[in-house]
């Protein structure tokens, strides 16, 4: 015998699947719905969920730039849009940006999406961007002071230049030490943590004495 689906008044209840409140509102078939709204819902939630995720990410990224005043899309990985960001509320923007970098590195990100992200100031390589930022600050500091030997605690234009320069000198020393070891015949020496020759030259152009012995 079929299960009784009637309500307390004996009328048949709406057959609404177990979905979110907003979705249930759209899918309540006993009520008249705008065909355009229903079509959009099906396309975004059923047919093209990835496309909807992309569009929501772009919207959230645009809002993040406006709220932070930043000119670069350098979003912390753990950042989630706050509840007062309207339609972007709760969007895991940090993860979304990291996903786009991963797709880009793999060569699977659509060219139009690459352009859209670059128009927002996307930082494709966090490490490369950090180097570029540090070099620009070092150049500005040297222009003012005539050298690029800031103290360890010095911050210039909000950038921890003293610490950054210490790290660059340490990486240069490691590169020099490893080069000597390789010249002596040692093998399997990792290049990790070394400062490249090109970067050493870039710093030397700013201040030849940037890495005193």
Buried (B, 14 or more C-beta within 10 A) or exposed (E): EEEEEEEEEEEEEEEBEEEEEEBEBBBEEEEEEEEEEEEEBEEBBEEEEEEBBBEBBBBBBEBBBEEEEEEEBBBEEEBBBEEEBEEBEEBBBBBBBBBBBEBBEEEEBEEEBBEBBEEBEBBBEEEEEBBEBBBEBBBBBBEEEEEBBBEEEBEBEEBBBBBBBBBBBEBBBBBBEBEEEEEEEEEEEEEEEBBEEEBBEBBEEBBEEBBEE
